[in-house]
Amino acid sequence: MTQPNLLELAKQGDASAIASLMNRKLQPKGITAKIILKDGCLQVMLESAEVPDRQIIVDFFLTEVIGLEIKNLTKVKLYGKQSETFDVAWEQEVELEEQLDQPQTIANLEAIVDSAYLYVDLEVNSQGNIYSIGWHSSKTEDISSENLEPAYKSLIELKQSGLSICGHNFRRFDYSYLKNKPELHPWSVIDTLELSTLAFPLERSHKLSKDYKQSEFAVNNPLEDARATKQLLHRIVEELLEKPPALQQTYIWLLTCGTEEADRAYKQFFKILGLEVKEAPNLAEMPKEAIGDFDYSYLQQFWSEAANRDFDSRLCIAALIAGSYEIHITESERVFSGWLTHLPGFQEIWDGAKLLPDYNSCLNRFSIENFRGKQEEAVKAILRGQRPLVIMPTGGGKSLCYQIPALMLFERQQALTVVISPLQALMADQVKDLENQGLDFCTFINGNLSVQERSQRLKQLWSGTYGLLYISPEQLRSPSIRALLQARSPSFWVIDEAHCMSQWGHDFRPDYRYIPKFIKELYQKKPLPLLALMTATARTTVQEDIRKLFAEHNLEIGSLISESNTRKNLEYKVIPVSDNKERLLIKEVQNSLSQGGCVLVYTTTRKNAEKLAYLLNSQNIDAKYYHGLLGKTEKQEVLETFKTGELNVVVATCAFGMGINRQDVRAVIHHTISANLEGYIQETGRAGRDGKPAICTLLFDENDADTIFSLQSHNQLTEIDLKNIFISIRNIRDRIHGGASEDWFSVTLNEIFQTSDLDEEFSTDHQLRDIKIKVAIQYLENFGLVERAENLSAYVQFELVDKTYDESQHKFEQYIQGKNLPKNQSELFKKLIAAMHLAKAYYSQQDEPVLLEQLSDESGIDPKELPRRIRELERAGVCSAKIPLSFLVTKEVKGDARTNYDRLCDREDKLLDALLEIQGERQTIQVNLRSLASRLDPDRSKKIRATTLMDILEGWLSQKWVGLNRLNRDLLRLDKIEVVLEKLDAHRDLASAIIEVLYKKLLEHKGARLRVEYELEQLLNDVNQQTYPRYTSEDELSAVLLWLHQRKIIRITEAANLFHQALKIRVIKGGKETSISSGYRKIKAYYDEQNRRTQIMLKYGKTQEPTARLKLVEDYFRLSEKEFNKTYPDLSTEAAKRPVTQSDYTRIMGDLNSAQTEIVLAEDPAILVIAGPGSGKTWTIVRRIAYLVKVKRVDPDRILVLAYNRNAVRELRSRLQDLVGAIASRLRVYTFHGLALALLGYTQGQERLSKDEDFQKLLKEACDLIEKGDESDDEDTKARRIQLLGNVEYIFVDEYQDVAEDEYRLIKLIAGLGDSEDESRSVQINLCVIGDDDQNLYEFRNTSVKYIQQFVDEYQAKRFLLTENYRSTEPIIEAANNLIRHNSNRCKQKPDEQVRINSQREGQGGLPVSSFTFRDALCQAAWVTQKIQSWIQEGIAANDIAVLAHHWDSLSPIRLLLERQDIPTYVLKGGDIKLVRNRLTCQLIDELNQQSPILSSQESVKDWFERCFTDWNRSREEPTVKTLLKIASDLDLERGYGSENEALPINSTQIIMALREFNKSEVFLDENAVLFTSCHGAKGLQFRKVVLLTDRFSTASNEIESKRRLFYVAMTRAKEELVLCSTNSSQFTEETGVINQKINLPSANLPEQMLYIDLTPRDVNLGDRVNANQQEIIKTLREGDPLQMKVNKYGNSWVIITQQGEEIGNLSRGGTETLRKKEIKINQFQFQPGEVTVKSIYRHLKIDEITGYILENWFVIIPQIRVCR
């Protein structure tokens, strides 16, 4: 029969049931009972082997019988005898009525209670499993057992014996873990935690007293807890019996009047005590002290409903009555038990009873007489548990609203309040201010604390010393903080700066979003705490977002308490400014200071803050600047001197002011606008906190908004950022797990940063960089791509040899005897021993590892020191310990660790040798990594790239061997290089040993990413055996392990946090980049809202009427989004979301035609622009780039442009700077070979690539690198692309019609064709190609129009046509169209796709295209000369005229005739003579190498060149001088020289690189001269007047279309007039439709010989020793100097002679043959003075192809010949 049935039968008087129950309890004592019940008398015969003890048995039996409540039982007769005898040894009769009526002593009652209850405690681990049980009872032996099954069996038997349970917090906690044991349900349970709230209502804590524990960390002993519960129950009984009868009756009735199990349990308990209540007590008879503070009507209603209310609600009322009574009787300031707030019904009862502590009494504690504004309303709402959102302006006293409740909760309940704050300085200020007022109940924990300080504060928090804790949201992920808050659950949470929680807020911080989730998880099985959210500014959208976030975690935010955002004592004014801003600032500051008090000046940038502070000081105004990058000491100095009044003017960024409570700020002046009204109102709110008038002035300049927009964009994440970070995380995962896996892994923020190659524009500030990566991870979590757990902490597994601290300490003291250990070190070890005992107890299961962070926090020892100290304790015999490590090692396959390491060592040696050579005697050197890579690996065979060298240097930096400062992408400043030489050998010995040890551990196994498990001490021992006799310390081992990990030679997986801070993360299976694309729309909406807030700030500045400005502010914060948009429709348009001022937007988008506008605004990932001649192609692309930079806020460094040549680079940058300013200097513009070099991490070597095969080889290497990586690469193509290109978002390719196969492949690979996981995108990186198949000129270089023609299909691209010609007249356009339509298979096939004049010029006509045929070239030359003369006489500038031809020979006669008429000419000709081989360029390069100048952003390259040429007495009219100065000007332009903020520094290596990239043909000097060039050379140029010589254009079938395109390009260079000239009929001329005219000119006055011959190095005998012997003479010559040329003594060649008759060279056979073909024949021609001049002084360099030795190195004169006679 089950226990409940027996009990029921026994109560009804069933003798057999009574006998069964009694025998179960007596049998353990060896006694049996025989029972008869007759006429209300219970007769009991008790037998045992020995005669039962009379007194003990009688007391026991009577207690049990009374507890059974047997009906109609009045008497008990007990007989005792020995078994197997007939004689009764004793007998006793007891009248039960007398027994119940007689007063019981406390001791008797406690004995009765103890005989009725089993005191039980359970220990439960973090997984919710019971691991230990303990109980205590007067009727059975005490038990403490981890052997659960026997314990459960005994419990069931004890329950069946009739015992009830008494435990502490048993009903709500322990009992729930017994749910899987149905035999134990139901069980009558009374709870000492519940009863304590009645007996001791004002106790700070109702935790069970555990005197046996050394600290909170110490292990719980369930038996001791059960005994402590018994002692507590005895105290409760004594205390309750002392209460007035009315109170006793009230408590009993409230706890027993219902029908729940708890009611029945307490009814039995109180009956045992002789206390029963049949009906509700009379409220009128209750002590006034108990219920006087209650709402009486509420109490009456509750009394009437009590029987139907749940038990917890009745317990709340009982405890509140108990608390109220004690408060009044004892005159205590304490309030009710804080534990009550955790009960579900508490808040409703609290609100209904209208009990509110006297918070007014706290005001004087804060030195305040009265509340201000809505402070009191906020305090009430908090204490009533309404979870208010409190919005008060800066200076409105938000802090007081939560500090008063926090103080009350602490002093009356010892409750903890946690304040989440984002600002570390603010925490310290708040704590210091409270301490200054004598309120020392608060502290803070943040990253600025030392390990010892953190440990001390945590201990004080554990012990209850502090009641108010300030922490940052990041701390919630700390295991130590989590453990603290789990053990001491805060009663009150405050979220300060709550707007940080919303992505719509003006200072969004991702870790804030974690707060509600943390709170919900912390209180899973507990009632929720008080909660308040505080902020100075929160619009309705922010409020809604915050409410929604909390609601997602079932935390409903209650009332909104909001004050006006502006204070009445503040006067706001706006002063429009332009160039007078600084003068006005000085005036405003002076005026404000004259009123007394102090002044805050706010500006946007750190540089501005410093500049303005200097400006004010120059005007005798003592001012200091303050910004985020100021040193800690300097910050503190500014803060302290400002607070004390010693300093009265601070110029600051928004980083200054949070928590600064200076009352007499008389003025806040904004030198620039704030990013939004929230920030502006918050900053101005720091004025006039004393309530006296203060002025808030805005010096308004609309252009300042651009800086705001730019700064905001730097804080934003692009879609590419998110994709690249995801790809990076996934790639790291793959490297660890060998492929797709959902397993967790550790990764650092720095690893993510480096792997995703987030450039410096992602963030130059490490703190901001980390924040942005955390934000990105949170977004990726939201998209379901990754999951982040709490921060990883390394752990240790240890066993303590002795059970107690004293034993361990004694053993350690014996160990250190004679070891001369310093006292402070001994104390640290003692602390560690204590911490280990406590932590071991806390981590109760034997095999559970202990977090090093927790040990550190308990001991005050840095986590990095702990392993070493634990080892020492192990040697002392105090403990045994294991610190498990896990590595991934690749062995004997691709990526073999040993091979990679050996390769790295070889590269280290080469790098170190080179750096030491460069360093010489200098302390500090600057190096260009790409140049250095080229020097170390000139043929690129060793794969030494700039990234390789950077990785080595970062490794040295991590070892603290070198000082490193990165000046730009490739330029570094280094010092302490000699330290590497000292340290490298020992480092290598250790690294090699580690690899060998890991290889040995793997035995015969080989493969990729093999897991190696090791214990730290064992690894250290094995390594030391390998390095013997050299000893390696644990610190040295750790440093080298981390170095190997960072170099990707091995990977540390488990215990990575021993070496660096890591995140715990995993990639969700099946996650794709498409989730980012779709999810980014929400992020974009948030960024749009940021922009709109700045536009609203602009509106504020532009609004002239003060009342209208004030209304805008009030409406902004007061109205809903819908109402605000309706009131201000101009602020809800798409234009209002742009991060650009309207004036800038108009500059970018104005005067574009519809096709150009479409291109600029296009969002398609792949775009093809077919741009006809003169269609504004460059202008449109520049506008698109400007739109991306200014409107889309894409950093220029993330835009990559492939340009045709350096002229195109210069043109593009120049135009872009006109639109966006000097920021254009950061645009990444390359030629194809320049990009290939950059990808490979090299610079151009000594020689410019001259052979097509060299160029193609370079491109192939770059393509292979992207596609395949190198031998040590284990990344996929996507990750590799990111590594090589950085975070490029947009690629532009100009002149796409001129790409060949290798260029085509390179474009495809850098754009990632087919690599996007988003099916709507064909490319990984946005690609825009621009070109015109009609203008392909380079088929002879294997370029092909097929690539541009197939682009749309191949890339799923959007095609755009630019066909409106803005350059040429209608006749020129018509003629050109007539020509080109003869080509087949063109992109522009349809009639409406043909080039046409722009609409604004339609019908304007123009000069007709003319065509002339001449008798011969001389006549043609004479006529063209006359034509050009006539143009110049008409006022046409010489440089607006061009003469073009297919072949250079055709141009010479015209050029000679023009020069004969003193009309200057200028030739743009392909480079037979390379610029870097020119004598002057070589001299300049030598000077650059020797001086190694680093030109700052304010130093000009051109000025540096000018100084050199002046020192060398070089004329500025020399052609090469002009060329070099033009290059210098272009370099200054490209790097933004002249801009204060955006200009880039440049060093000698970069200048030399640029010189090597130029050929003279690429330097268009813009001379005021008639240009002569080939049709190819004219590409990209335009002139008012063009003469095109149409002879010698081939019409062979295999090249006719190519030549037609060349002819077409030449025609379309003309703007106003095009003249076609020939000496023969021309098919192409006929195709233009132009009518040809024949011209016959008399040739009598024409020279008979006209030759213009530019000789080349091939025409000179370069190896002639004459050149070598005459170097001193040659070096004195200048370009243009006259020469002589005579037949040599052998009569077979020409000798080059100076004017002084000195022989300085000879022509080669080829040169002599060249002259012969021009009719300059030996012995038949004699040069006249002036006909031969110096064209170039050329450096001849001959290098042995096998050895690399220089065989010949000297300068050679290259002549120029001009014959016109």
Disulfide bonds with the S-S distance in Angstrom:
none
